[in-house]
Amino acid sequence: MPKSASQASEEALAAKRKREACNRIEQWCMELVPEAIRSHADISVREVVCGDPRCAPIDTAITIVFTNKGGKTGMTGIPMESHEVTQEDVMQFFPTEDVLSAWARGEEMEWPPYIDDDEDDGEMNPDTFPKLRFEIGTRVKCRVSQDSWSAGKIIQLWYREPHWPKMSWAPYKILLDDGRNIFAPGDSDQIIRPEGSSRK
């Protein structure tokens, strides 16, 4: 049957909202790509239907293509519709700088880190995970709001909380000097830096 004017209008608004959300996510992703390889990165975002009944029915799929000679293509997904995705979600699920740099060099690097599907408790083998920039005990400063940073010490690598989706981890857990425990959702200078860094 022909669509009514209101149905057509609703569909047009939904398509516009999805397009704007995908564009916003692409911008957030590009900001997380290291500047040295950013000019070679082509990022696209789209919604896909997930056939796994244990997953969200709609995932937001992010494809990162490195267009330089020999560059690799990588993907990651966020288990929610694009309009629901926040910048923090992107930082949590986006590949680390180490992984992105490897793809740009044309090297194979798995993302997200592999975990056996039979492990329902979310346990992981750190030996299979990508190398992070910092080690336990490193003094760092972390972005705690849009305009402020706090200093602290890394106390755990590849941290996760029980209620997080199974394939979701934060690269670092940090004990701040003010006593708070926080996690860094990504391994990039936009989120966590060496304590002595003067970069703004």
FIKEPA-292167 format. One record per atom (N, C-alpha, C): residue number from 1; residue in one letter; atom name; x, y, z. Coordinates in steps of 0.02 Angstrom, whole numbers. Example, Ala and Ser with C-alpha at 12.3 -4.5 7.8 and 13.67 -1.06 7.14 Angstrom:
<zavexs>
   nr  rest  atom       x       y       z
    1     a     N     660    -284     390
    1     a    CA     615    -225     390
    1     a     C     660    -165     390
    2     s     N     642    -112     354
    2     s    CA     684     -53     357
    2     s     C     645       2     394
</zavexs>
This chain:
<zavexs>
   nr  rest  atom       x       y       z
    1     m     N      42     -60       0
    1     m    CA       0       0       0
    1     m     C      43      62       0
    2     p     N      20     116     -32
    2     p    CA      58     179     -32
    2     p     C      67     205      39
    3     k     N     124     236      51
    3     k    CA     137     264     116
    3     k     C      98     329     124
    4     s     N      74     341     186
    4     s    CA      42     404     200
    4     s     C      94     459     205
    5     a     N      71     521     202
    5     a    CA     117     577     208
    5     a     C     153     577     275
    6     s     N     117     557     328
    6     s    CA     148     557     394
    6     s     C     201     502     400
    7     q     N     187     443     370
    7     q    CA     236     389     370
    7     q     C     299     409     333
    8     a     N     289     440     275
    8     a    CA     346     462     235
    8     a     C     387     514     272
    9     s     N     352     558     308
    9     s    CA     387     610     346
    9     s     C     427     580     404
   10     e     N     397     531     438
   10     e    CA     431     498     494
   10     e     C     493     460     469
   11     e     N     487     427     413
   11     e    CA     544     391     385
   11     e     C     600     438     364
   12     a     N     581     495     336
   12     a    CA     631     544     316
   12     a     C     667     572     377
   13     l     N     630     585     430
   13     l    CA     661     611     491
   13     l     C     707     559     522
   14     a     N     687     495     521
   14     a    CA     728     442     548
   14     a     C     792     434     508
   15     a     N     787     439     442
   15     a    CA     846     433     399
   15     a     C     893     492     412
   16     k     N     865     552     421
   16     k    CA     906     611     434
   16     k     C     942     604     502
   17     r     N     906     579     552
   17     r    CA     936     570     618
   17     r     C     993     519     616
   18     k     N     983     465     578
   18     k    CA    1034     414     571
   18     k     C    1096     442     535
   19     r     N    1084     480     482
   19     r    CA    1139     509     444
   19     r     C    1180     557     486
   20     e     N    1145     599     524
   20     e    CA    1180     647     568
   20     e     C    1219     611     622
   21     a     N    1189     558     651
   21     a    CA    1223     520     703
   21     a     C    1286     487     676
   22     c     N    1281     457     617
   22     c    CA    1340     424     587
   22     c     C    1395     474     572
   23     n     N    1376     532     548
   23     n    CA    1426     585     534
   23     n     C    1460     607     599
   24     r     N    1422     612     652
   24     r    CA    1450     633     717
   24     r     C    1499     580     743
   25     i     N    1480     517     736
   25     i    CA    1524     462     758
   25     i     C    1588     461     717
   26     e     N    1583     471     651
   26     e    CA    1642     473     608
   26     e     C    1690     527     631
   27     q     N    1664     584     650
   27     q    CA    1707     639     674
   27     q     C    1741     620     739
   28     w     N    1704     590     786
   28     w    CA    1734     569     850
   28     w     C    1789     517     837
   29     c     N    1776     471     792
   29     c    CA    1826     419     777
   29     c     C    1889     450     748
   30     m     N    1881     497     702
   30     m    CA    1939     527     670
   30     m     C    1982     564     721
   31     e     N    1951     593     772
   31     e    CA    1989     628     824
   31     e     C    2031     580     865
   32     l     N    2013     515     866
   32     l    CA    2050     466     904
   32     l     C    2107     434     864
   33     v     N    2109     446     800
   33     v    CA    2164     420     758
   33     v     C    2225     465     769
   34     p     N    2284     435     783
   34     p    CA    2345     476     792
   34     p     C    2357     523     733
   35     e     N    2378     584     749
   35     e    CA    2387     635     697
   35     e     C    2435     612     641
   36     a     N    2485     573     659
   36     a    CA    2535     552     610
   36     a     C    2507     509     555
   37     i     N    2451     475     568
   37     i    CA    2422     430     517
   37     i     C    2351     451     498
   38     r     N    2327     506     526
   38     r    CA    2258     527     515
   38     r     C    2243     542     442
   39     s     N    2291     570     406
   39     s    CA    2278     588     336
   39     s     C    2267     527     292
   40     h     N    2288     468     315
   40     h    CA    2280     407     276
   40     h     C    2218     367     298
   41     a     N    2183     392     348
   41     a    CA    2126     355     375
   41     a     C    2060     377     343
   42     d     N    2021     329     322
   42     d    CA    1955     341     295
   42     d     C    1905     302     339
   43     i     N    1861     337     372
   43     i    CA    1816     306     420
   43     i     C    1743     311     396
   44     s     N    1708     255     399
   44     s    CA    1638     256     381
   44     s     C    1598     220     436
   45     v     N    1538     244     447
   45     v    CA    1495     218     500
   45     v     C    1427     202     471
   46     r     N    1400     143     488
   46     r    CA    1333     125     466
   46     r     C    1302      78     517
   47     e     N    1237      73     514
   47     e    CA    1201      26     558
   47     e     C    1194     -41     522
   48     v     N    1201     -95     560
   48     v    CA    1193    -162     532
   48     v     C    1148    -203     578
   49     v     N    1112    -250     549
   49     v    CA    1070    -295     588
   49     v     C    1112    -352     614
   50     c     N    1110    -364     679
   50     c    CA    1148    -418     710
   50     c     C    1104    -481     713
   51     g     N    1128    -536     685
   51     g    CA    1090    -598     683
   51     g     C    1097    -640     746
   52     d     N    1141    -620     791
   52     d    CA    1151    -658     853
   52     d     C    1098    -639     903
   53     p     N    1056    -686     926
   53     p    CA    1002    -668     973
   53     p     C    1027    -643    1040
   54     r     N    1092    -655    1056
   54     r    CA    1120    -631    1119
   54     r     C    1141    -558    1114
   55     c     N    1142    -530    1054
   55     c    CA    1167    -462    1043
   55     c     C    1109    -413    1034
   56     a     N    1127    -349    1032
   56     a    CA    1078    -298    1016
   56     a     C    1054    -309     944
   57     p     N     990    -296     930
   57     p    CA     965    -309     862
   57     p     C     998    -265     809
   58     i     N    1019    -205     828
   58     i    CA    1053    -159     782
   58     i     C    1121    -140     812
   59     d     N    1174    -149     773
   59     d    CA    1241    -127     793
   59     d     C    1262     -68     750
   60     t     N    1305     -26     778
   60     t    CA    1337      27     739
   60     t     C    1406       2     720
   61     a     N    1416      -8     656
   61     a    CA    1480     -35     631
   61     a     C    1525      21     607
   62     i     N    1588      18     629
   62     i    CA    1637      69     611
   62     i     C    1692      35     570
   63     t     N    1704      59     510
   63     t    CA    1756      32     467
   63     t     C    1812      84     460
   64     i     N    1874      63     472
   64     i    CA    1932     107     466
   64     i     C    1976      80     410
   65     v     N    1982     119     357
   65     v    CA    2023     100     299
   65     v     C    2084     145     296
   66     f     N    2144     115     294
   66     f    CA    2204     155     284
   66     f     C    2223     152     211
   67     t     N    2219     210     179
   67     t    CA    2224     215     107
   67     t     C    2295     219      81
   68     n     N    2345     223     125
   68     n    CA    2414     223     104
   68     n     C    2433     153      78
   69     k     N    2486     150      38
   69     k    CA    2506      87       8
   69     k     C    2518      34      62
   70     g     N    2485     -22      56
   70     g    CA    2493     -76     104
   70     g     C    2450     -70     166
   71     g     N    2414     -15     174
   71     g    CA    2373      -5     233
   71     g     C    2317     -56     238
   72     k     N    2299     -72     298
   72     k    CA    2247    -122     311
   72     k     C    2180     -90     325
   73     t     N    2129    -132     325
   73     t    CA    2061    -112     343
   73     t     C    2042    -147     408
   74     g     N    2015    -110     455
   74     g    CA    1993    -139     518
   74     g     C    1922    -119     534
   75     m     N    1891    -155     578
   75     m    CA    1822    -140     597
   75     m     C    1813    -147     672
   76     t     N    1763    -112     698
   76     t    CA    1740    -121     766
   76     t     C    1666    -107     766
   77     g     N    1632    -130     817
   77     g    CA    1560    -121     821
   77     g     C    1538     -98     890
   78     i     N    1483     -61     892
   78     i    CA    1454     -38     955
   78     i     C    1383     -65     958
   79     p     N    1365    -104    1010
   79     p    CA    1300    -138    1011
   79     p     C    1242     -92    1028
   80     m     N    1229     -43     986
   80     m    CA    1172       1     994
   80     m     C    1161      40     929
   81     e     N    1103      70     922
   81     e    CA    1089     110     863
   81     e     C    1131     173     864
   82     s     N    1144     200     804
   82     s    CA    1191     256     799
   82     s     C    1170     317     839
   83     h     N    1105     331     842
   83     h    CA    1083     391     879
   83     h     C    1092     383     954
   84     e     N    1102     322     978
   84     e    CA    1113     310    1049
   84     e     C    1186     315    1069
   85     v     N    1231     313    1021
   85     v    CA    1303     311    1034
   85     v     C    1329     378    1060
   86     t     N    1366     376    1114
   86     t    CA    1396     436    1142
   86     t     C    1471     437    1125
   87     q     N    1502     493    1137
   87     q    CA    1574     498    1126
   87     q     C    1612     450    1171
   88     e     N    1588     440    1232
   88     e    CA    1620     393    1278
   88     e     C    1615     321    1251
   89     d     N    1558     304    1221
   89     d    CA    1551     238    1191
   89     d     C    1603     228    1136
   90     v     N    1613     279    1095
   90     v    CA    1662     274    1041
   90     v     C    1732     263    1070
   91     m     N    1749     301    1122
   91     m    CA    1815     294    1153
   91     m     C    1824     224    1182
   92     q     N    1770     195    1208
   92     q    CA    1774     130    1240
   92     q     C    1786      74    1189
   93     f     N    1753      79    1131
   93     f    CA    1755      24    1082
   93     f     C    1807      35    1027
   94     f     N    1834      95    1020
   94     f    CA    1879     109     964
   94     f     C    1948      76     975
   95     p     N    1980      53     922
   95     p    CA    2046      21     929
   95     p     C    2097      68     962
   96     t     N    2147      38     995
   96     t    CA    2200      77    1027
   96     t     C    2246     106     974
   97     e     N    2287     155     995
   97     e    CA    2335     185     948
   97     e     C    2383     133     921
   98     d     N    2402      85     963
   98     d    CA    2448      33     942
   98     d     C    2418      -8     884
   99     v     N    2354     -25     890
   99     v    CA    2320     -63     838
   99     v     C    2313     -22     774
  100     l     N    2292      40     781
  100     l    CA    2284      84     723
  100     l     C    2349      93     686
  101     s     N    2403     104     723
  101     s    CA    2468     114     691
  101     s     C    2491      51     655
  102     a     N    2476      -8     684
  102     a    CA    2493     -70     651
  102     a     C    2455     -77     585
  103     w     N    2391     -62     586
  103     w    CA    2351     -65     524
  103     w     C    2379     -17     472
  104     a     N    2398      42     493
  104     a    CA    2426      91     446
  104     a     C    2491      66     415
  105     r     N    2530      26     452
  105     r    CA    2592      -1     426
  105     r     C    2581     -64     384
  106     g     N    2518     -86     381
  106     g    CA    2503    -145     342
  106     g     C    2510    -210     381
  107     e     N    2512    -206     447
  107     e    CA    2521    -265     489
  107     e     C    2453    -292     512
  108     e     N    2450    -357     522
  108     e    CA    2390    -388     549
  108     e     C    2387    -376     624
  109     m     N    2329    -355     648
  109     m    CA    2320    -344     719
  109     m     C    2246    -354     734
  110     e     N    2231    -397     782
  110     e    CA    2161    -414     796
  110     e     C    2128    -362     841
  111     w     N    2068    -343     822
  111     w    CA    2027    -299     864
  111     w     C    1954    -317     853
  112     p     N    1913    -323     907
  112     p    CA    1935    -319     978
  112     p     C    1976    -380     997
  113     p     N    2012    -376    1053
  113     p    CA    2052    -433    1075
  113     p     C    2008    -495    1082
  114     y     N    2036    -551    1064
  114     y    CA    1997    -613    1062
  114     y     C    1984    -640    1132
  115     i     N    1923    -662    1143
  115     i    CA    1905    -699    1203
  115     i     C    1862    -759    1181
  116     d     N    1875    -817    1209
  116     d    CA    1837    -877    1192
  116     d     C    1764    -866    1209
  117     d     N    1720    -880    1161
  117     d    CA    1648    -871    1171
  117     d     C    1621    -914    1227
  118     d     N    1658    -967    1247
  118     d    CA    1635   -1010    1300
  118     d     C    1647    -980    1369
  119     e     N    1685    -926    1371
  119     e    CA    1701    -895    1435
  119     e     C    1648    -844    1453
  120     d     N    1596    -866    1487
  120     d    CA    1539    -822    1501
  120     d     C    1554    -771    1555
  121     d     N    1608    -780    1593
  121     d    CA    1622    -734    1647
  121     d     C    1664    -675    1626
  122     g     N    1682    -671    1561
  122     g    CA    1720    -614    1537
  122     g     C    1793    -618    1552
  123     e     N    1818    -675    1578
  123     e    CA    1890    -681    1591
  123     e     C    1929    -674    1526
  124     m     N    1990    -650    1531
  124     m    CA    2028    -639    1470
  124     m     C    2100    -660    1480
  125     n     N    2133    -673    1425
  125     n    CA    2204    -690    1426
  125     n     C    2243    -629    1402
  126     p     N    2277    -593    1446
  126     p    CA    2312    -532    1426
  126     p     C    2364    -543    1371
  127     d     N    2389    -605    1365
  127     d    CA    2439    -618    1314
  127     d     C    2412    -609    1243
  128     t     N    2346    -612    1235
  128     t    CA    2317    -606    1168
  128     t     C    2296    -534    1152
  129     f     N    2305    -488    1199
  129     f    CA    2281    -420    1190
  129     f     C    2335    -376    1160
  130     p     N    2315    -323    1125
  130     p    CA    2364    -276    1096
  130     p     C    2406    -243    1151
  131     k     N    2467    -226    1134
  131     k    CA    2511    -191    1181
  131     k     C    2487    -120    1192
  132     l     N    2485     -99    1254
  132     l    CA    2464     -31    1271
  132     l     C    2525      14    1278
  133     r     N    2513      79    1276
  133     r    CA    2569     127    1281
  133     r     C    2600     129    1350
  134     f     N    2559     120    1403
  134     f    CA    2584     128    1471
  134     f     C    2580      62    1509
  135     e     N    2621      56    1561
  135     e    CA    2622      -3    1603
  135     e     C    2592      14    1672
  136     i     N    2578     -38    1710
  136     i    CA    2555     -28    1779
  136     i     C    2607      11    1818
  137     g     N    2584      61    1856
  137     g    CA    2629     103    1895
  137     g     C    2648     167    1861
  138     t     N    2633     175    1797
  138     t    CA    2650     236    1760
  138     t     C    2609     295    1785
  139     r     N    2642     351    1796
  139     r    CA    2608     412    1814
  139     r     C    2579     445    1752
  140     v     N    2514     461    1755
  140     v    CA    2480     489    1697
  140     v     C    2434     545    1719
  141     k     N    2408     581    1670
  141     k    CA    2352     627    1683
  141     k     C    2295     607    1637
  142     c     N    2234     609    1665
  142     c    CA    2176     584    1630
  142     c     C    2124     639    1622
  143     r     N    2090     636    1566
  143     r    CA    2036     683    1553
  143     r     C    1975     663    1593
  144     v     N    1953     705    1639
  144     v    CA    1897     688    1682
  144     v     C    1834     729    1665
  145     s     N    1842     779    1622
  145     s    CA    1784     816    1596
  145     s     C    1806     849    1531
  146     q     N    1761     886    1501
  146     q    CA    1777     916    1436
  146     q     C    1840     960    1439
  147     d     N    1850     994    1496
  147     d    CA    1905    1042    1499
  147     d     C    1954    1030    1555
  148     s     N    1949     975    1592
  148     s    CA    1994     967    1649
  148     s     C    2027     897    1649
  149     w     N    2088     896    1678
  149     w    CA    2127     835    1683
  149     w     C    2149     824    1755
  150     s     N    2157     761    1775
  150     s    CA    2180     745    1842
  150     s     C    2237     695    1838
  151     a     N    2285     701    1884
  151     a    CA    2343     656    1885
  151     a     C    2330     595    1927
  152     g     N    2365     541    1910
  152     g    CA    2358     480    1948
  152     g     C    2406     426    1924
  153     k     N    2394     365    1945
  153     k    CA    2438     309    1929
  153     k     C    2397     250    1902
  154     i     N    2423     219    1849
  154     i    CA    2389     161    1821
  154     i     C    2396     102    1868
  155     i     N    2340      70    1885
  155     i    CA    2342      14    1931
  155     i     C    2318     -52    1900
  156     q     N    2291     -49    1839
  156     q    CA    2269    -110    1805
  156     q     C    2265     -99    1730
  157     l     N    2284    -151    1692
  157     l    CA    2276    -149    1620
  157     l     C    2217    -193    1600
  158     w     N    2183    -172    1547
  158     w    CA    2125    -209    1521
  158     w     C    2074    -223    1575
  159     y     N    2044    -169    1598
  159     y    CA    1995    -171    1652
  159     y     C    1924    -179    1623
  160     r     N    1882    -215    1658
  160     r    CA    1812    -219    1638
  160     r     C    1768    -224    1701
  161     e     N    1705    -205    1693
  161     e    CA    1656    -211    1747
  161     e     C    1605    -264    1728
  162     p     N    1577    -299    1778
  162     p    CA    1533    -356    1764
  162     p     C    1473    -341    1719
  163     h     N    1446    -279    1723
  163     h    CA    1386    -264    1684
  163     h     C    1401    -242    1613
  164     w     N    1465    -235    1595
  164     w    CA    1482    -214    1527
  164     w     C    1469    -271    1478
  165     p     N    1456    -254    1414
  165     p    CA    1449    -306    1363
  165     p     C    1510    -351    1362
  166     k     N    1500    -413    1341
  166     k    CA    1553    -463    1347
  166     k     C    1617    -443    1311
  167     m     N    1612    -412    1253
  167     m    CA    1672    -394    1215
  167     m     C    1693    -322    1227
  168     s     N    1687    -299    1289
  168     s    CA    1701    -230    1305
  168     s     C    1750    -224    1363
  169     w     N    1805    -188    1351
  169     w    CA    1855    -177    1404
  169     w     C    1882    -107    1399
  170     a     N    1908     -81    1454
  170     a    CA    1943     -17    1455
  170     a     C    2018     -32    1461
  171     p     N    2059       2    1423
  171     p    CA    2131     -12    1426
  171     p     C    2163      -3    1495
  172     y     N    2139      48    1532
  172     y    CA    2172      62    1596
  172     y     C    2123      76    1652
  173     k     N    2142      55    1712
  173     k    CA    2110      78    1774
  173     k     C    2161     121    1810
  174     i     N    2139     179    1835
  174     i    CA    2185     228    1863
  174     i     C    2162     249    1933
  175     l     N    2209     252    1979
  175     l    CA    2197     281    2045
  175     l     C    2221     353    2043
  176     l     N    2173     400    2046
  176     l    CA    2190     470    2044
  176     l     C    2219     493    2111
  177     d     N    2257     547    2109
  177     d    CA    2288     572    2170
  177     d     C    2236     595    2222
  178     d     N    2175     611    2199
  178     d    CA    2123     632    2246
  178     d     C    2085     573    2276
  179     g     N    2107     510    2259
  179     g    CA    2078     451    2289
  179     g     C    2026     416    2247
  180     r     N    2004     447    2192
  180     r    CA    1954     416    2149
  180     r     C    1985     361    2106
  181     n     N    1947     308    2094
  181     n    CA    1965     257    2046
  181     n     C    1925     269    1982
  182     i     N    1958     276    1926
  182     i    CA    1924     286    1863
  182     i     C    1954     238    1811
  183     f     N    1922     234    1753
  183     f    CA    1952     196    1698
  183     f     C    1957     242    1637
  184     a     N    2007     228    1597
  184     a    CA    2016     265    1534
  184     a     C    1984     223    1479
  185     p     N    1933     248    1444
  185     p    CA    1898     208    1394
  185     p     C    1936     198    1329
  186     g     N    1993     232    1321
  186     g    CA    2033     224    1261
  186     g     C    2106     238    1275
  187     d     N    2149     215    1231
  187     d    CA    2221     225    1239
  187     d     C    2246     277    1189
  188     s     N    2227     340    1201
  188     s    CA    2248     394    1156
  188     s     C    2262     456    1196
  189     d     N    2301     502    1166
  189     d    CA    2320     564    1201
  189     d     C    2259     608    1216
  190     q     N    2204     597    1181
  190     q    CA    2144     637    1195
  190     q     C    2112     616    1261
  191     i     N    2133     558    1288
  191     i    CA    2102     530    1348
  191     i     C    2151     524    1406
  192     i     N    2211     498    1391
  192     i    CA    2261     485    1442
  192     i     C    2330     501    1415
  193     r     N    2371     536    1454
  193     r    CA    2437     559    1431
  193     r     C    2488     549    1487
  194     p     N    2552     549    1469
  194     p    CA    2604     548    1521
  194     p     C    2596     609    1566
  195     e     N    2609     602    1630
  195     e    CA    2597     656    1678
  195     e     C    2635     720    1658
  196     g     N    2694     714    1632
  196     g    CA    2733     774    1616
  196     g     C    2719     805    1549
  197     s     N    2670     778    1512
  197     s    CA    2654     803    1445
  197     s     C    2629     875    1449
  198     s     N    2656     917    1405
  198     s    CA    2634     987    1404
  198     s     C    2585    1001    1348
  199     r     N    2568     947    1309
  199     r    CA    2522     956    1252
  199     r     C    2453     976    1277
  200     k     N    2421    1022    1242
  200     k    CA    2353    1045    1260
  200     k     C    2303    1018    1210
</zavexs>
